[in-house]
Amino acid sequence: MKPTLIIAFFSLLTFTNCSIDNNTNETPKVYVTYWHLINVSGGIAGVDNDFVMDKITWNFNEATGKLTVKNTNTDETIEDGLNTGTYTFSVTEVGSDKFLVVNSNEFGGLTFTETQLAIDQNKISNGTGADGFIYTFKRVVVVEEPSI
């Protein structure tokens, strides 16, 4: 009877460790978050400018500390934040508040939700500002093929 139990045990062990061709060679998916500027408000003149999606996008790469901005707005009279380019960034925390620093300059206070980001230049780490802009972004996540 003992050999029968041993054979049954090893048979069960063998069947539970088998896999059916799990080597599918699928390329892993990379999810990238883009923040689309949808509104700028405030400032001395009290502006309230709306932007269409894809006009101005920001991409924060936390691993490299780089912010990539794509700004296709050609109207120089409209406040639209940063120009197209790559910037260094970091986030400073003071208590429970977070502040965006771009190229070593504090840009404003950060407020996040699942789908929206607001950067308020009237909220700064050492108090409050005046006549700053509030930049409102909408979050869009896309799947990109990784570069090999």
Long-range contacts (C-beta under 8 A, 24 or more apart in sequence): 27-145, 27-146, 28-146, 29-143, 30-143, 30-144, 30-145, 30-146, 31-141, 31-142, 31-143, 31-144, 32-59, 32-141, 32-142, 32-143, 32-144, 33-59, 33-60, 33-139, 33-140, 33-141, 34-58, 34-59, 34-139, 34-140, 34-141, 34-142, 35-59, 35-60, 35-117, 35-137, 35-138, 35-139, 35-140, 36-137, 36-138, 36-139, 36-140, 37-80, 37-81, 37-135, 37-136, 37-137, 38-136, 38-137, 38-138, 39-134, 39-135, 39-136, 40-78, 40-79, 40-80, 40-81, 40-133, 40-134, 40-135, 40-136, 41-133, 41-134, 41-136, 42-121, 42-122, 42-131, 42-132, 42-133, 42-134, 43-79, 43-131, 43-132, 43-133, 44-131, 47-78, 47-79, 47-133, 49-78, 49-79, 49-80, 51-80, 53-138, 53-140, 56-80, 56-81, 58-82, 58-137, 60-89, 65-89, 65-90, 67-102, 79-133, 81-133, 81-135, 92-125, 94-125, 97-123, 97-125, 99-123, 99-124, 99-125, 108-132, 108-133, 108-134, 108-135, 114-139, 115-139
